[in-house]
Amino acid sequence: MHPNAAFRHDDPALLEQLIREIGFGMVFATTPDGPRVAHVPLVSSGDGAVQFHLARGNALTRHLDGMVALAVINGPDAYVSPRWYGDDPNQVPTWNYVALELEGPVRRLDNDGLRAQLEALSAQEEAKLPTPAWTMDKADPDYTAKLMGAIVGFEMTVQARRPTFKLSQNKPADLREQVAAGLEEAGSSAMAAMMRGLA
């Protein structure tokens, strides 16, 4: 998390929205084999936990149950050119970004919990697509069971949230708008929209 308090947004609804809209992140843990990371789809349980699954052969799978781990969700990011601040010679390049760190103990899910997670995850992502939505009951049950045997589901009880929304909030409003316009022109429309909506 960035140390500047201006870059924090602690609105729980905003953080839930970030998890839901991005739907993908990284889980980090220190194992007896050293630090490891896994790239995972994420779904919020809605009650202070996030769920994810890993391939059975992933380097983290055999260690995570009962460990404290860190999940990171990265939102939009973009390079900020000093020229977007005008002619001020005391400006330097920076990077605007959105990131959310979640920390907490992890427990392994049973088969019913894994299936519920996969159903929730596919429903979350299918809702972003045109209808009709795909659902797990459309797949062959034997094939689904075989694939589920190759993955392991987990749930992290989130005990700490460390969000960073670095959107040039340390600059005056007119300069923030100049940066947003520059980002939009450079093709970083998601970052520009976030700056205008949250900063």
N, C-alpha and C positions, 0 to 999 in steps of 0.2 A: 504494500500500500504506500502511495506517495505520502511523504510527511506533511505536506501542506494541507491544513484543514479545509481550505477553500475548495479542494478537489473531492470532498466527500459528500455523498448523498446517502443518508441512512433511512430513506423511505422504504419500508419493507415491500410495498406493492411494486415499486420501481425495480427492486432487486429480483423479485419473483418474475417480473416481466422480462428482465434481462435473461434469466435462466430459461424461461419458456421460449423466447424468441430466438435465442442463439442455439440452445439445445445441444451444445457440444462443448467439451472442455477437457481438462487434463487433471489426472489424479496423481499426486506425488506422495511417496512414503519412503522412509528409510528402512531397508530390509537388512538381514544378516549378510546379504550379497552386495550391499551398498545402496545408494539412493536410486530409486526407480520411478519412472513416470509412465502412465498409460493414457492414451487418448480415447475418450469415451463419450457416447451420447449420454445426456443427463435429463432426468425428469424430476421435478419437484413433487414431493408428496403432499405439499400444501400445509403440512403441520410441523415445519421446522426440520425437515430432512430432505436429502436428495438421493436419488437412486441411480445406479449405473450397472453395467455388466461388462465383464471381461472374458476374453477367450480363456478356456481352461488352462492353456499352456502359457499364458502371459506371465512375465516375471514377477508381477505383483500378486497374482491370484492366490498363491498358496500362503501368502503372508498377511493379507489385509484383514482377515477376520479378527476383530478385537484390537486392532491398531488404531492410533490416531493418525489421520491422513489430512492432506490439503488438496482441495479441488480448486481449480482456477478456470474461470470463464472469461474469455477475451471478447470484448465488443469491438466496435469500429476503432481504427487507429489511422493516423495520417501525419506525415511530415508537415511542419509549419515553417514556411519561409519567412525570414526577417523582412523581405521586401513588402510583405502584406501589411506591415506596420507603418509603411510610409518611408520617409527619409531619415528616421531616427537612427543615428549611428550606434546607439547603445542597445540595439536589439540583436539577438543571435537566433540561430535555428533551434527548434525544439520539436517535440513530438506530442501530439494530443492523442489520448487513448482512453478507453474504458476497460476496466478489469474488475473482476469480483473474485476475492479469495474466500473460500469457505473451509473451516477447520472443524474437525470433530471425530469421534470414534466411529468405526465402521463395523458393521455386522454383516455376516453372510445371510442371504435370503434362502428360504427353502424353495422347492420347485413351484409351489403355488404363488409365492411372493415374486419369483422371477417371471412367471407368466403374467401376473397382474402388472408388473413393471413394463414388460414388453407391450402389453395391450395399451397401457397408458401412454407409453412413448410413441407408438405408432399412431394412436389417436391424436396426440399433440401435434405430430408432424403432418399427418394427413389433413388436419384441419387447415393447414396453410396452402393446400393444393385445391384445384377445382374438384368438384364432386363428380362421380361418386367416390367416397372414401374406401380405401382398402381396409379390411379388418382381418384379424388372425383366423377367424372361423372360415375364411375363404381358402385357406391353405390346407393341404392334406395333413390330417392329424398325426399320422405316423412320421411324415417328413418333418413336421414342426417339432415333434418329440425328439427326433434324431438331432436336429440343429440345436435344440435347447440343451441337449446333453453335452454340447461342445462349449457352452458358456456358463459362467457363474454370476449370479446377481448379488449385488451389495446395496446396503443403505448406510449413508452417513448421517448421523444425528448432528446437525450443525450447531456448534456451541460458540463459534466466533465467525462474524462476517466482516470482511475488510474490503470495502468498495473504493475504487478510485475512478472518478469521472474528471479527468484532466482535460478541460474544455476552454482553456484560456480565461478562467474566472479571475485570475490575478491581473487582468488587463481591463482598461476602461471599456464601456459598452461599445463605443464607436470602433475601437480597435478589434474587439471580438467580432463585430459584424464584418470588418474588412477581412479578417482571417477566414470567417465562414464563407464569404464570397470567393476568396481565393481558393479555398478547398473545393467549393462547388465547381468552379471553373476548371480545376485540376482533375475533376472526376471523383472526388471524395464526397459525394452527396450525402451519404449516411452520416459521416462525421459533421458536415455542415448543418444538417437537420438536427442532430443531437445538440450541437452548440447553441442553435437558436431556440431549441425547446427546453433545455435544462440549465444553461449557464446563467 
